Amino acid sequence: MSKLCRIVYCSRSLLTGSRADIELGIRKILATARLNNRAARLTGALTFTDSCFAQVLEGSLDDLASVFAKIRRDPRHT
């Protein structure tokens, strides 16, 4: 069994549009994250304020590294 590791990060949202557009964008992010995280054997939590995301992800180092590389390339935040 591999060692449990954790990544915690905050980022600035680049989502634009009306409040409804932004909420829809966040719902899409959550739906995708739930599927991808389950497939990668990760658990965690995502929170959002008016302009920022904060996320905690837990799993094996290899699984975390793969998913976090995708997160870092996501153009919806910086």
C-alpha positions in Angstrom: 0.0 0.0 0.0 1.4 3.4 -0.9 1.8 6.3 1.5 -1.1 8.7 1.7 -0.1 12.2 0.5 -2.0 15.5 0.4 -1.9 18.6 -1.9 -3.6 21.8 -0.8 -3.7 24.7 -3.2 -5.5 28.0 -3.8 -6.0 29.7 -7.2 -7.6 32.7 -8.7 -10.7 32.0 -10.8 -10.7 33.1 -14.4 -14.4 32.2 -14.9 -16.3 35.1 -16.4 -19.9 36.0 -17.2 -23.0 36.4 -15.1 -23.4 34.9 -11.7 -25.5 32.1 -13.3 -22.7 31.5 -15.9 -20.1 31.2 -13.2 -22.2 28.9 -11.1 -22.8 26.7 -14.1 -19.0 26.6 -14.7 -18.4 25.6 -11.1 -21.0 22.8 -11.3 -19.2 21.5 -14.5 -15.8 21.6 -12.7 -17.3 19.7 -9.7 -18.9 17.1 -11.9 -15.7 16.5 -13.9 -13.5 16.5 -10.7 -15.7 13.9 -9.0 -15.4 11.5 -12.0 -11.7 12.1 -12.5 -10.8 11.9 -8.8 -12.7 8.7 -8.3 -10.9 7.2 -11.4 -7.6 8.3 -10.0 -8.4 6.9 -6.5 -8.2 10.4 -5.0 -10.4 12.0 -2.3 -10.7 15.7 -1.4 -12.7 18.8 -1.2 -13.1 21.9 -3.4 -14.4 25.2 -2.3 -15.0 28.4 -4.2 -15.5 32.1 -3.3 -16.4 34.9 -5.6 -12.9 34.9 -7.1 -10.8 31.9 -5.7 -10.7 28.2 -5.6 -9.2 26.1 -2.7 -8.8 22.4 -3.0 -7.4 19.5 -0.9 -6.6 16.3 -2.7 -5.4 13.1 -1.1 -4.1 9.9 -2.5 -0.9 8.2 -3.6 1.9 10.5 -4.8 1.8 9.2 -8.3 -1.9 9.6 -8.6 -1.8 13.1 -7.1 1.0 14.2 -9.4 -0.9 13.1 -12.5 -4.1 14.8 -11.6 -2.4 18.0 -10.3 -0.5 18.4 -13.6 -3.9 18.5 -15.3 -5.2 21.0 -12.8 -2.2 23.3 -13.3 -2.9 23.4 -17.0 -6.6 24.2 -16.6 -7.3 27.7 -18.2 -10.2 28.4 -15.8 -7.9 29.5 -13.0 -4.4 30.8 -12.4 
